[in-house]
Amino acid sequence: MLCAALVLCGLMLYGKAQMGKIPGLTFEDALKYTTQGKPDARITVGIIMDGQASFTVYGENGQILPQENHVYEIGSLTKTMTAGMIGKAVTEGWVSLADTIDNYLPLLERKNYPTVMELLTHTSGYSP
C-alpha cells in the first residue's frame, strides 16, 4: 500500500512539473509536442492582420501541410470560436488576458481564480 502511494505521489509530482513547462513553450515547441507521432493530426492556425486573412495547416510533428479543407470535430470548432471571440474582445479592450475570471463573472469571493489566459491555454488546473 505504501509503495502504491509513493508511486502515485511521484506521478502526480512529475505531472505537475510537466504542466509547469507549458507556459514557457514556444508555439513551435507546443505544436511539435502536440502532434508528435500522430499521423492524423491536423491543426489549422488562422491569422488576421491589417484586414488580410491567412492560414497554415500543420500535421504530424508540426509539419506544414497543403492549404486544403479538412474535417474537424465539433469540439475543435467551439474552441476556435471561443478563442476568436476572446481575441476580438482583447483587441477592442473589453478583456485582458491577465485578468482573473472573477473580474467578468459574479463569482464568490475567493483568493485564486484562473486568468483568461490560463483558461484559454488549459493551464488553469481545472479538470476537463
C-alpha positions as a Markdown table, in Angstrom:
| # | Residue | x | y | z |
|---|---|---|---|---|
| 1 | Met | 0.0 | 0.0 | 0.0 |
| 2 | Leu | 2.9 | 2.3 | 0.9 |
| 3 | Cys | 4.6 | 1.6 | -2.4 |
| 4 | Ala | 1.4 | 2.3 | -4.4 |
| 5 | Ala | 1.0 | 5.6 | -2.5 |
| 6 | Leu | 4.6 | 6.6 | -3.2 |
| 7 | Val | 4.3 | 5.8 | -6.9 |
| 8 | Leu | 1.0 | 7.8 | -7.1 |
| 9 | Cys | 2.6 | 10.8 | -5.4 |
| 10 | Gly | 5.6 | 10.6 | -7.7 |
| 11 | Leu | 3.4 | 10.5 | -10.8 |
| 12 | Met | 1.5 | 13.5 | -9.5 |
| 13 | Leu | 4.6 | 15.5 | -8.9 |
| 14 | Tyr | 6.0 | 14.6 | -12.3 |
| 15 | Gly | 2.7 | 15.6 | -14.0 |
| 16 | Lys | 2.7 | 18.9 | -12.2 |
| 17 | Ala | 6.3 | 19.6 | -13.2 |
| 18 | Gln | 5.5 | 18.8 | -16.8 |
| 19 | Met | 2.4 | 21.0 | -16.8 |
| 20 | Gly | 4.5 | 23.9 | -15.4 |
| 21 | Lys | 6.6 | 23.8 | -18.6 |
| 22 | Ile | 3.6 | 24.6 | -20.8 |
| 23 | Pro | 3.5 | 28.4 | -20.4 |
| 24 | Gly | 7.2 | 28.6 | -21.4 |
| 25 | Leu | 6.9 | 26.7 | -24.6 |
| 26 | Thr | 7.2 | 28.4 | -27.9 |
| 27 | Phe | 4.4 | 28.0 | -30.5 |
| 28 | Glu | 6.6 | 25.7 | -32.5 |
| 29 | Asp | 7.6 | 23.6 | -29.5 |
| 30 | Ala | 3.9 | 23.2 | -28.3 |
| 31 | Leu | 2.8 | 22.3 | -31.9 |
| 32 | Lys | 5.5 | 19.6 | -32.3 |
| 33 | Tyr | 4.8 | 18.2 | -28.9 |
| 34 | Thr | 1.0 | 18.1 | -29.5 |
| 35 | Thr | 1.3 | 16.4 | -32.9 |
| 36 | Gln | 4.3 | 14.2 | -32.2 |
| 37 | Gly | 3.8 | 10.7 | -33.6 |
| 38 | Lys | 0.2 | 11.4 | -34.6 |
| 39 | Pro | -0.1 | 10.8 | -38.4 |
| 40 | Asp | -3.8 | 12.0 | -38.4 |
| 41 | Ala | -3.0 | 15.3 | -36.6 |
| 42 | Arg | -4.4 | 18.4 | -38.3 |
| 43 | Ile | -4.2 | 21.8 | -36.8 |
| 44 | Thr | -5.2 | 24.9 | -38.7 |
| 45 | Val | -3.9 | 28.3 | -37.5 |
| 46 | Gly | -5.5 | 31.4 | -38.9 |
| 47 | Ile | -4.2 | 34.9 | -38.7 |
| 48 | Ile | -6.0 | 38.2 | -39.5 |
| 49 | Met | -3.6 | 41.1 | -39.8 |
| 50 | Asp | -4.4 | 44.5 | -41.3 |
| 51 | Gly | -7.6 | 43.1 | -42.7 |
| 52 | Gln | -5.9 | 40.3 | -44.5 |
| 53 | Ala | -6.6 | 36.7 | -43.5 |
| 54 | Ser | -4.2 | 33.8 | -43.9 |
| 55 | Phe | -3.9 | 30.3 | -42.5 |
| 56 | Thr | -1.4 | 27.5 | -42.2 |
| 57 | Val | -2.2 | 23.8 | -41.7 |
| 58 | Tyr | 0.0 | 21.6 | -39.6 |
| 59 | Gly | 0.2 | 17.8 | -39.4 |
| 60 | Glu | 2.3 | 15.2 | -37.6 |
| 61 | Asn | 5.4 | 16.6 | -35.8 |
| 62 | Gly | 4.4 | 20.2 | -36.7 |
| 63 | Gln | 5.0 | 19.6 | -40.4 |
| 64 | Ile | 3.3 | 22.3 | -42.7 |
| 65 | Leu | 0.7 | 20.7 | -44.9 |
| 66 | Pro | -1.0 | 21.9 | -48.1 |
| 67 | Gln | -3.8 | 24.5 | -47.6 |
| 68 | Glu | -6.8 | 22.4 | -48.2 |
| 69 | Asn | -10.1 | 21.7 | -46.5 |
| 70 | His | -10.1 | 19.3 | -43.5 |
| 71 | Val | -12.8 | 17.8 | -41.3 |
| 72 | Tyr | -12.6 | 18.7 | -37.6 |
| 73 | Glu | -14.5 | 17.5 | -34.6 |
| 74 | Ile | -17.2 | 19.9 | -33.3 |
| 75 | Gly | -15.2 | 20.4 | -30.0 |
| 76 | Ser | -12.3 | 21.8 | -32.0 |
| 77 | Leu | -14.7 | 24.3 | -33.7 |
| 78 | Thr | -16.1 | 25.6 | -30.4 |
| 79 | Lys | -12.6 | 26.2 | -29.0 |
| 80 | Thr | -11.8 | 28.1 | -32.2 |
| 81 | Met | -14.9 | 30.3 | -32.0 |
| 82 | Thr | -14.3 | 31.0 | -28.3 |
| 83 | Ala | -10.7 | 31.9 | -28.9 |
| 84 | Gly | -11.7 | 34.2 | -31.8 |
| 85 | Met | -14.3 | 36.0 | -29.7 |
| 86 | Ile | -11.9 | 36.4 | -26.8 |
| 87 | Gly | -9.3 | 37.7 | -29.3 |
| 88 | Lys | -11.7 | 40.3 | -30.6 |
| 89 | Ala | -12.6 | 41.3 | -27.1 |
| 90 | Val | -9.0 | 41.7 | -26.2 |
| 91 | Thr | -8.2 | 43.8 | -29.3 |
| 92 | Glu | -11.2 | 46.1 | -28.6 |
| 93 | Gly | -10.1 | 46.5 | -24.9 |
| 94 | Trp | -13.0 | 44.7 | -23.4 |
| 95 | Val | -11.0 | 41.9 | -21.9 |
| 96 | Ser | -7.4 | 41.5 | -20.6 |
| 97 | Leu | -5.8 | 38.1 | -20.8 |
| 98 | Ala | -4.1 | 38.7 | -17.4 |
| 99 | Asp | -7.4 | 39.4 | -15.6 |
| 100 | Thr | -8.9 | 36.7 | -13.5 |
| 101 | Ile | -12.3 | 35.5 | -14.4 |
| 102 | Asp | -14.0 | 37.0 | -11.4 |
| 103 | Asn | -13.4 | 40.4 | -13.0 |
| 104 | Tyr | -16.1 | 39.4 | -15.6 |
| 105 | Leu | -18.3 | 37.0 | -13.7 |
| 106 | Pro | -20.3 | 37.3 | -10.5 |
| 107 | Leu | -18.4 | 34.7 | -8.5 |
| 108 | Leu | -18.0 | 34.0 | -4.8 |
| 109 | Glu | -15.1 | 35.9 | -3.2 |
| 110 | Arg | -12.1 | 33.6 | -3.3 |
| 111 | Lys | -8.4 | 34.1 | -3.4 |
| 112 | Asn | -7.4 | 32.3 | -6.6 |
| 113 | Tyr | -9.4 | 32.3 | -9.8 |
| 114 | Pro | -7.7 | 31.5 | -13.0 |
| 115 | Thr | -6.8 | 34.1 | -15.6 |
| 116 | Val | -8.4 | 34.3 | -19.0 |
| 117 | Met | -5.1 | 33.2 | -20.5 |
| 118 | Glu | -4.9 | 30.2 | -18.2 |
| 119 | Leu | -8.4 | 29.1 | -19.3 |
| 120 | Leu | -7.5 | 29.6 | -23.0 |
| 121 | Thr | -4.3 | 27.6 | -22.7 |
| 122 | His | -5.8 | 24.9 | -20.5 |
| 123 | Thr | -3.3 | 25.7 | -17.7 |
| 124 | Ser | -5.9 | 26.7 | -15.1 |
| 125 | Gly | -5.7 | 23.5 | -13.1 |
| 126 | Tyr | -9.4 | 22.7 | -13.7 |
| 127 | Ser | -10.1 | 19.1 | -14.6 |
| 128 | Pro | -11.9 | 18.5 | -18.0 |
